[in-house]
Amino acid sequence: KENADPQRTAFLLRKQWTLYSVTPLYRFSNARLRDYARLLSAFIAAEKQKGLAVEVGVELDIKVVVSSLPDLKGSDQDQAAILVQLSSRSPASPKNSEEKLIWSGWFCCVSGDDLSENVPEDFTCLPLFLANGAESYTSIVGSWFQKTFDCCFRRLAISPLNLSWMAAMWTGCKVDKTASVELVFSVPCLPQPLDISYAIHPEDAKALWDTVQKTPGEITQEEVDVFMDCLYSHFHRHFKIYLSATKLVKVSTAIASAHCDGIIKFLQSQYLTGVLMLLTELAISQIQ
C-alpha cells in the first residue's frame, strides 16, 4: 500500500496530538461532511451562549470545516480519515483577513480490518482520534460527535510495554535525518517526581537492534525484551542505576515521539501510516 501523500499530510507532522479511542459511529455518512460542519458550528455557538466560552472576553466567529483525508489508509477496507478544523476570526478584523486555525482533530483507521469486519453495516469504524488545540474545544467537538453518532471517546494511554515496542521498531527504521534515541524513565515512590533521560546515538541503537532482530520485517516480544535489557545493563554499568525498577514514560526517535499519557508527535511523513497502524491497533484493543 502506498504511503500517505507527503504534501497532503505535512500539516500532521511536528504537532503534539492527544490520542483517544472511539467506538464505531452510528449512521455516519461521508456524503454529509458539509452538513456536519454546519451542525457542529451551530452546536459550538450554542455552547458559547451557555457561557461555556472557550476564550473568555474574546468574541470569536468560529468556522468549522469537516473534510476527508483519503490518503491515510492501510488497506482498501479502511474508511477514509476525517479531519475536523476550527478556525477563528474576531468580528473586529477586516472581512478578508486570514482565519486562524485554532483546533484540529481527525479520526482514522489504518489497517483496522479486524474491527471493520465485525461491525454491522450502519456503523463506521474510525477507532483512533487525534486532537491538537485547547482541551475545551476537544470536549465540545467530542460531545457533539457522541450525541450525533452514539459513540464514546476515551483517552488512550500508551503502556510502558508498548513504548518499548515503539523504541525498538522506530530504532530499526531507515531515516535520512538521524536524531538520537531518547528514553525517559520515571522513578516511582519518591516524594518529588524524578525523571531519568537516557539518550543513545542513533547508529549505536540501530546496531544493537540489528544484532537482536532475527527476521527483518518481523518483531517478537522476546527481541524487544532483549533490546531493552541490553540498554538497561549498559546504563547500569555506567551509572549503577537499575532502570528496570523505573517506568518508561516517553520515547523519542527520528520517526516519532510518544508519551505514556497518550501524546504523540509524528516526525517523518513516510512512516506516518506505519505509526498510525500501531496506534489504531491500540485504540481497537481499548474498545473491545
C-alpha positions, 0 to 999 in steps of 0.5 A: 500500500502506498504511503500517505501523500507527503504534501497532503499530510505535512500539516500532521507532522511536528504537532503534539496530538492527544490520542483517544479511542472511539467506538464505531459511529452510528449512521455516519455518512461521508456524503454529509461532511458539509452538513456536519460542519454546519451542525457542529458550528451551530452546536459550538455557538450554542455552547458559547451562549451557555457561557461555556466560552472557550476564550473568555472576553474574546468574541470569536466567529468560529468556522468549522470545516469537516473534510476527508483525508483519503490518503491515510489508509492501510488497506482498501477496507479502511474508511477514509480519515476525517479531519475536523478544523476550527478556525477563528476570526474576531468580528473586529478584523477586516472581512478578508483577513486570514482565519486562524486555525485554532483546533484540529482533530481527525479520526482514522483507521489504518489497517483496522480490518479486524474491527471493520469486519465485525461491525454491522453495516450502519456503523463506521469504524474510525477507532483512533482520534487525534486532537491538537488545540485547547482541551475545551474545544476537544470536549465540545467537538467530542460531545457533539460527535457522541450525541450525533453518532452514539459513540464514546471517546476515551483517552488512550494511554500508551503502556510502558510495554508498548513504548518499548515496542515503539523504541525498538521498531522506530530504532530499526527504521531507515531515516535520512535525518538521524536524531538520537534515541531518547528514553525517559524513565520515571522513578516511582515512590519518591516524594518529588517526581524524578525523571531519568533521560537516557539518550543513545546515538542513533547508529549505536541503537540501530546496531544493537537492534540489528544484532537482536532482530532475527527476521527483518520485517518481523518483531517478537516480544522476546527481541524487544525484551532483549533490546531493552535489557541490553540498554538497561545493563549498559546504563547500569554499568555506567551509572549503577542505576537499575532502570528496570525498577523505573517506568518508561514514560516517553520515547523519542526517535527520528520517526516519532515521539510518544508519551505514556499519557497518550501524546504523540508527535509524528516526525517523518511523513513516510512512516506516518501510516506505519505509526498510525497502524500501531496506534489504531491497533491500540485504540481497537484493543481499548474498545473491545 
